[in-house]
Amino acid sequence: MLRMDRVHVIRHAVLIQGRSVRSVARELGVSRNTVRRYLEESEPVRVEQEARPRPVYQAVQGRLHELLEEWAQRTTRKQRITGTRLQGQLVKEGHPVGTTLVRQCLREWRRKRQEVYVPLVHRPGEEGQVDFFEVTAEVAGVREPAWMFLMHSMYSERDFGWVYERADQLSFLDGHVRGFGHFGAVFQRLIYDNLSSAVKKVVMPERELTERFRALASHYLFEPCFARPGEGHDKGGVEGRGRGVRLQHLVPVPRGETLRGISEQLLRDLDEQAETKRDLQGRSVKERFAEELSRMRPLPEAPFDPRKVILVTASRMAKVQVEGAAYSVPSRWAGLEVTAHVGVEDVRFVCRGEEVVRPRQRFGGKCIRYRDYLPELRRKPQAVRQVAPELVEELGEPFGRLWRFLEASHGPREAARVLARVVGAMEDHGEEAVREALVAALDADRADLLALACRLTRRGPVQVAVPAALAGYEVESARAADYDVLLMGGEA
């Protein structure tokens, strides 16, 4: 079959220029029958020819398909079937077949097994897709791996993104709470991979959900849907958008003092893009989202609490272990059961109605606050000496100035004793009162700080409450002379 441009040359030469069929055929190097055919047809017409006999293929066809079916169960993405390997096996078994024929059969076999995708319709407010994506962020000057949680609307294409230190269940749940809060509504259903944060066990076609994820879905009343195992393209909307967000908003590597700051900037960028990005009809992402907002589920009165609750026991050192990290708690909690509410950024500890919050640490990390040990430090000057740099750094100024002054004037040993008395004063009178007294003393360049610390630790007079019925009576103080009169039998 000739190309259309050659057909045009043939028809123009014969029908317009009046040349003979013989001369045109000789000039173009085609047969006269070909020239006559295209004089009758204005464009090339493909004529299906009868299949030629293929004796070699027919002889090897059965064994070739047997090998393909057998080997298909014993391959991986990187250890796949090749035409050369198949041809070698067939030749070894005594089948004289060439590589070209085997490769043609292999291509046809793969074509028939290839999945055919169905074009889907995404309706307003109905469907969102969720996934984690590995990214890199520079936090406080240190480049480290992180994970971006992405929630993507399939109708309006609006996005919510937040960067987490881990891709664990806590971050997964927290991302949903933040995402729903940012959108102001909940999608009717969300599509996921079979990730362990949501799925405990896959029993096709059903999924056994984790307790916390089931609680999240019940709280917001959305329907969780899952892709087929190993078929990530079942949620191709968020897969493609995740790659786009990385290239559009996380290049170059984002910098910030905290992951929260980086996440807030990412969210601002996504919202700005939602105002400018438009579809073929000229509508922006923000306009399309306003349309689907009315068809989404309303938010519940209170957001879901994604924190993980763990029951731990405070050791004799007033420390607790949570997810492989050590945290200090007030020393009066030693030996008691403590409830830890683990969040993405912090851990809240509760014991007997009291509550303290600590920044969340990585596995193997420590968070020791020496304010928790003030009652013990006032009685243990040697312990104060060992932890003095950490203690005064935690307390801030003027305690740092005080420690440096005491070390220079009294030496480390006596300085620790004085600082222990100051710690005792903080327990008795409060940190702010002691801080003000130290600032006044240090600003006045006083050298009697030891006496000052002793006065700070001295308690004031004890106030005794007088009952109202006795408040009108005045009690006179006794004199020694009164007792002399009594002893002599006289009257006072």
C-alpha positions, 0 to 999 in steps of 0.5 A, a space after each residue: 500500500 502506497 503512502 498518500 503523497 505517492 497516490 497524489 503524485 500518480 493521480 495528478 500525473 495521469 489525470 491532470 498532466 495527461 501522462 500515460 500509465 506506463 510512463 508514470 509506473 516506470 518513473 515511480 517504480 511501481 506496476 501498471 496495475 498499481 497505477 490503475 488501481 489508484 486512479 480508481 481509488 482516491 486514497 489507499 485502501 488496506 486489503 486484508 490478505 489471507 494468513 500464510 501457513 506457519 508450519 514452524 509456529 504450529 509445531 511449537 505453539 503448544 509447548 510455547 504456551 505451556 512454558 509461558 503459563 508455567 514460567 508466569 508463576 515463577 517471575 518477578 518484575 526484574 526476573 521476567 520472561 524474555 524471547 531469547 530465554 524462551 527460544 533457548 529452552 525450546 531449542 534445548 527441547 528439540 524444537 528448531 525455532 528462531 528468536 524472531 518468531 518466539 518474540 512475536 508470540 511473546 508480544 501477542 501473549 502479553 497483549 492478550 494478558 494486558 489489563 484494559 482500563 475503564 474510563 471512570 466518572 468522578 462526581 462532586 463530593 463523592 470520591 477522594 484518594 489518600 496516600 503517603 509519598 517519601 520526600 526529603 526536607 531540611 529541618 534546622 539545617 539537617 537534611 532528613 527523609 520525611 513523608 508527605 500525606 496527600 488527600 486528593 479530590 478526584 472531582 475538583 482536584 483540590 489537594 491537602 498535603 502535610 509533611 510528617 517525620 514518620 509514615 505510621 498510623 498516628 501520622 495517617 490518622 492525624 493527616 485525615 483530621 487535618 485534611 477534613 478540617 482544612 476542607 471543611 467537609 468529608 468525602 463520601 468515600 476514600 480510596 487507599 492502598 492496603 497499607 498496614 495503618 488501615 488494613 489488619 488483614 486482606 481477605 479478598 474481596 474484604 478487608 479486616 480494618 485496624 481498630 483505630 482506623 475503623 474508629 476514624 471512619 465511624 467518627 467521620 462516617 465515610 466509606 473506606 475503599 481499597 485498591 487491589 493488592 499490588 495494583 496502585 493504579 487503581 488510585 492513579 489520581 493521587 499517585 500522579 498528583 503526588 509526583 506532581 506535588 513533589 516536583 512543583 512544590 518540593 523542589 528545591 528541597 524545602 527548608 524550615 526550622 520545623 516540619 510544621 513550618 514546612 507543612 504550612 508553607 506547602 499548604 499555602 502553595 497548594 491553596 494558591 495553585 487551586 486559585 490559578 489552575 484551570 480546566 478546559 472550561 476555564 474553571 479554577 480548582 477552587 471554583 470546582 471545589 465550591 461546587 462539590 462542597 455542598 455534596 460532601 458530608 458535614 464535619 462532626 461537632 468535635 474532631 477525632 482525637 488521633 492520639 494513641 493512648 498507652 499505659 506506662 509506669 513511672 520508674 524510681 527515676 521518675 522516667 517512662 518509656 514510650 515507643 522506645 524513647 525515655 521521658 521524665 515526669 514529675 518525681 512525685 509520680 515515681 512508681 505510679 501508673 501514667 497514661 501517655 497520649 502520644 501525638 504527632 509532635 508531643 506526648 501528653 502524660 496524665 497521672 492522678 489529675 495532673 498533666 505534663 506535655 513533652 515533645 515527642 522523641 524518636 526511637 532511642 531518644 530522651 527528653 529529661 526535664 530537670 524541673 521534674 526533680 526539684 524536690 530531690 535536687 534541693 536535698 542532693 547538692 552532689 546531684 545538682 553539681 552533676 546536672 547543673 549545666 543542663 539545669 541552668 540551661 533549662 531554667 534560663 537566665 539569671 540562673 546561668 549567670 548565678 551558676 557562673 558567678 558561684 563557680 568562679 567565686 566559691 568553686 564547683 562544690 560550694 556552688 552546687 550547695 548554694 544552687 541546691 538552696 536556690 532550688 529549695 527556694 523555688 519549691 517554697 516560694 515559686 520560680 518567679 519570686 526567686 528569679 526576681 530576687 536573683 536578678 536584683 542581686 546580680 544587677 547590684 553586683 552583690 557578693 553575699 549571694 550565699 546569705 541571699 540563698 539562705 534567706 530565700 530558703 527560710 520560711 516565713 511565719 506560720 499563719 494560724 486561722 482563728 475561729 470566728 467565735 474566738 476572734 473577739 477575745 484578746 489573750 494577754 502575754 504572761 510575765 515571769 513576775 505573775 508566776 512569782 505571785 502565784 507561788 507565794 500565794 498572793 494575788 497578781 
